[in-house]
Amino acid sequence: MISLFSRKKHGREDGDATRRHILETAVRLFAEHGYADTTSKMICKEAGVNIAAVNYHFGSRDDLYRAVLEDVHEHIVNEREMAVIMGAGLSAEERLGMVLDAYIRIIYDSHGWHSRIWAHELIAPSALGGPAFLESTLTKEHSISLLISEITGIPMGDPALYCCVVTVMAPYLIMLCVQRDMARTLVPLFHYRGEDVNVYFKELIFSGLKSFAARWKAGDLPPAEALPEACDNEA
């Protein structure tokens, strides 16, 4: 009985290891070549498996790419991690700092395959990504908006708050979208330690938010007028 259970356990572990190996290979290839130019044949050759193994573990190439997108979300500040940060008994500024620390770790990852796919989907969404993939990203953006609203006192829905969110996230999104093999040429910041770079980022961000919030509270900022089509959509 023990030997039988042992064989089943090892079989399960071997199957899980094979699935993980195929997934990791697919993440790298999709990141390097994009969804359209990454074929099942390429994945099988690189992973050292046959198409039957891919179909057994994932069903199809499209299903494999869906699994890749799920894996990407797990690496780019997943919802569980965001929930832990949001629920931490810390100030809004400290919690936002934790979010930004998480992003800088992803940016300075030695390979950055997941961030490349995430950037691909943001810039040119695939048929399997698109709005469904971005939904989780928007959930994270909502959490960040809540933190910035708490820090600045600017209410949710105010265009001034949207500007704050874009300003806070812009440097991280730009660096995420730069491919690692081009990064050191295009973004000299990659020559320095991520933790040190983030100290500067956070100093600029929190100083800027404090100054902007003070002007907003004092009524020194002109009102933002909505475009006619936006008013029509709301109606």
N, C-alpha and C positions, 0 to 999 in steps of 0.2 A: 504494500500500500504506500509506504513512504517513497519508494523509488518511482511509483507511478505519479504521485503528486509532485515529486521533484522534477520529473520530466515535463509535466504540464507547466510548472512554474518557469522552467528554463525556456520552454517553447514560447510562453507569453513574453518573457523578457527579451528573447531573440527577436520576436515579432515587433515589439515596441522599439527595439534598437534599430531595426531595419526601417521602420516607419520614420523614426526620427532622422535617420541618415538621409533618406530620400527627401524629407522636408527641408533639411539644412542645405542639401545640394540644390534643391529647387529655389530656395531663398536666394542663394548666391547667384545662380544663373539668371533668374528673373531680374535681380538687381543689376546685373551686368548688361543684359541684353534687352530687357523689357519684356512685357507679356507677349506681344505679337511675334517677336523673333526668337523666343525660347520654345523649342520643340520637345515633344516627349522623347524623341530619339536622343537629343542632347542630354536630357536629364538622366535617362537610363545609362548612357555611356559614361557620364561623369560619376554617377553613383555606383556603377558596377552592378546594376540589376537589370532584369528584363521587364518588358512592358506589363507582363502578368503581375509582377510584384507591385508596380505602381497602381494598376487597376484594383488589385486586392486590397491595398491599404487606403486608397483614396477614391477609387471609382473611375476617374477620368482625369485628363490634364486640367480641365476647367475646375473640377472638384479639388485637385491638388493646389491650384492657384487660390481658390477660396480658403484652403487651409493655410496657405502662405500669408494671405491677408489677415487671417485671425492671429497668426504668429506675430505679424508686424505690430498689431494692436497690443499684444502682450508685452512687446518690447518698448513701445513708444508711450511710456507712462500709462499703463493700463488702468481701467476703471476701478479695479480693486485698490490699486496704489493711490489713485486720486481720492477715493473714498476715505482711505486711512488718513491721508494728509488733511482732507477737509474736516475730518472728525477729531483731529488732534487738539488737545487743550492748549493751543498756542495762539498768539496774536495773528491777525490776518497777514501782517507783513512777514512773520516767521513762516507761516504756511505757504505763502507765495514764494518765499525764498527756497523752500523745500521743492516746490514744483520746478523752479528754475534750475536748482541743483540737479534734479533728475534729468532735465533736458540737456544740460551741459555734459553729463556723463554719456548720454546717448550720442551726442555730437562727436565726442572724442573717442568713441568706441574704435578699437583697432581696425575693424573692417567696415562697419557701418552699413551692412547689407540691408538691414531692416529699414533704416532711415532713407536709403536710396529708393526703395519700393514705395515708401510713404510719400516721398517727394514726387515720384512718378505719378502717383494717383492724385496728388493735389494739383499738379501742373497739367497733366493730360490723362484724365481718368479713363481706365479701361472699361470695357463692357461689363466685366464682372465686379469691378470696383464701384466707381461712380458714387451716387448719393448714399447707397447702403454702406459703403466703406467709410464715407465721410461722416456718417451719423455719430459714430463714437468720438471722432475728432471734435464735432460740435458740442458733444456732451462735456468734453474736457474744457473747451472754450467757455462754456457756460459757468463751469466751476471757477475758472480763472476770473471771469467777469464778476462773480459774486465776491471774490476776495478783493479785487480792485475797487469794487463799489464800497466795501467795508472800509478799506484803507482811505479812500478819498472822500467818502460821503456823497459821491455822485450816484443817483439812483439808477437802477437797471432800466434800460430803454432810452436813456438820455444819450444823444449822439456824442456828447463829450466823453462818456464812458467807453463807447465803441472806439473812439480815438485812442484812449488810454490802453485798451486791450491790444490794439494793433501795434502801438508803439512798444509796449512791453514785450510782445512775442516776436516782433519783426527780426531782431538780430539772431534769435535762435532758429527761426524758420529759414532765414537766408543761409545760415551755416549748415542746417540740415540738408538743404537742397543742393549744396555744393558737393560734387563727387570727390571722394577722398583722394583719388589720383591727381585731381586738379587743385585740391584745397590749398596746398602749401604755396602754390603760385598765385592763385586768385585771392586767397584770404590769409595774409601773413600771421593772423592770430593763431593759426594752427602750429606755428613754431613755438608757442608758449604753452605752459601747463593749463589745462582746462579750468582747474580750481582757481588759479590766479586770474585768468581772463574773466571768470564769473564774478569774482569780487568786484572788478571794475564795472561789469554789466549791471550788477545789482546796485552799486553805488549810484550809477547814472540813472537807473530806473526809479529807485526810491526817492532820490533827490528831485527828479523830474516830476514824479507823481505828487510829491508834497507841494512843490511850487505851483503846479497846474491846479491842484485842488484848492489852494488858497485863492487863486485868481477866480476860479469858478464860484467859490463861496462868496467872494466879494462882488460878484456880478460884473467883473471886468471883461468877460468874454462875450463877443457878439452872439446872438442866437443863430442856430443853423436852420436854414429854410429847406423843407423837404421838396424834392422834385415833384412835379405834377403827377407823373405816373405812379409814384409811391403813394400819393394821396388816393389815387383811383383804386389801387390794389387794396388799401385799407378799407375803402368804402365798399 
